[in-house]
Amino acid sequence: MSQLLSAPPSLGTRPADAGLRARAGRVIPGGLWGHLDAAKLPEGYPQFFARAEGCRLWDADGREFVDFMCSWGPIVLGHRHPAVEEAASRQAALGDCLNGPAPVLVDLAERLVETIPHAAWCLLAKNGTDATTACVTVARAGTGRRKVLVARGAYHGAVPWCSPSVAGVTEEDRAHLIPFDYNDAASLEAAVDRAGPDLAAVIVSAFRHDMGVALELPDPAFARAARAACDAAGAALILDDVRAGFRLHLGGSWETVGVRPDLAAYSKAIANGHALAAVTGTDRFRDAATRVFATGSFWCAAVPMAAALATLAELHRIDGPARMRAAGERLRAGLARLAARHGLVITQSGPPAMPLMQFAEDPAVRLGEAFCAAALRHGAYFHPRHNMFLSCAHGDADIDAALQAADVGFEAVARIV
Ligand SMILES: Cc1ncc(COP(=O)(O)O)c(C=O)c1O
């Protein structure tokens, strides 16, 4: 672990990142679009990265970190996993973007249908937003109805029907959405009543992972109520498993509460960093999925599909979810121990493989930011507001090295409370 902690660079020595940001500011709106904009992170966080390997990440200035964001979810086996990269290279040598799919499409579709219990078919796309949007479209096509129930504060993607920003969005884009509160069966029931006979779908995240608030696992009674409401109304239950899929359970995240959706959206971890998304569905929605026009110039690219097959095989072989849970539990226990030693009160929420740590009485996340900034300087890349991500590459020594950095983070917080 000492290899990580040697000579932490000072905040003032990041010329490569500063130079790239200055150039980006001139040619990229706001310097960077969307959630990866480092301006939203504490002081010292880099915007640009040079490379990554396993659970380690190097910024453009050569600083090394133990990575607890895993590219915000896609890296599930570790960066540049050899079996995945070998499968991707093998397919790349044959062809990637062709006049139609390569045989690997059928191999992967068969594998997904075998792996995910509710799935009778799947279609593949690029991004999570493609998949959630396709689920909504298929649900509407299959039911001939319009209303979709969406949990307040949930993130389902970056197009007008679901974007967290209202810039450029019209009321009509969201005309048929009805809000409810996650894990609140009464509020779901009220929303179902509001939709009446026009209810097409209820869309739920794998767990409640709204930005900046404690994470909440799905209450099994709520999950069963959502299933029952959809069955009673003849609507589709859509599981947005884009963030958690293949990290918590290989058969879909709601296998953990014993509830199966009609349609599900996957992306992020499916191909260990290669661009791919999937929609899976039951036989009831097969005809609707055949009728909607789902496509994209790169949706049949073969390399990410080969990467996905290798990723799934490896996750099965090593029981990836159990490994990530164990790594997350080690991190969680270590953080709890260190916080107590520094006399600090923290809460840790979410599944161990996708944790969030917050300080008590820290509504503006001032303490969380101070913790992260100090830990970063000592080689751990944590996030103060968003759930983090463990990968199968996080070994005990990596977690312990990150805990040494966290110790410095807690020390920084103890000085300012
Ligand atoms: C739960 C959930 N759904 C949908 C999306 C959208 O996925 P993408 O960014 O790949 O379009 C995300 C992305 O973070 C997500 O976390």
PDBQT file of the ligand as one rigid body, heavy atoms in Angstrom, charges set to zero:
ROOT
HETATM    1  C1  LIG A 501     -30.383   4.593 -13.351  1.00  0.00    +0.000 C 
HETATM    2  C2  LIG A 501     -29.894   5.187 -14.640  1.00  0.00    +0.000 A 
HETATM    3  N1  LIG A 501     -30.685   5.152 -15.715  1.00  0.00    +0.000 NA
HETATM    4  C3  LIG A 501     -30.302   5.664 -16.893  1.00  0.00    +0.000 A 
HETATM    5  C4  LIG A 501     -29.063   6.247 -17.038  1.00  0.00    +0.000 A 
HETATM    6  C5  LIG A 501     -28.658   6.811 -18.357  1.00  0.00    +0.000 C 
HETATM    7  O1  LIG A 501     -27.592   6.086 -18.880  1.00  0.00    +0.000 OA
HETATM    8  P1  LIG A 501     -26.614   6.729 -19.961  1.00  0.00    +0.000 P 
HETATM    9  O2  LIG A 501     -25.861   7.817 -19.275  1.00  0.00    +0.000 OA
HETATM   10  O3  LIG A 501     -25.739   5.607 -20.388  1.00  0.00    +0.000 OA
HETATM   11  O4  LIG A 501     -27.472   7.241 -21.070  1.00  0.00    +0.000 OA
HETATM   12  C6  LIG A 501     -28.200   6.295 -15.942  1.00  0.00    +0.000 A 
HETATM   13  C7  LIG A 501     -26.893   6.917 -16.048  1.00  0.00    +0.000 C 
HETATM   14  O5  LIG A 501     -26.241   7.244 -15.085  1.00  0.00    +0.000 OA
HETATM   15  C8  LIG A 501     -28.632   5.752 -14.701  1.00  0.00    +0.000 A 
HETATM   16  O6  LIG A 501     -27.844   5.782 -13.617  1.00  0.00    +0.000 OA
ENDROOT
TORSDOF 0
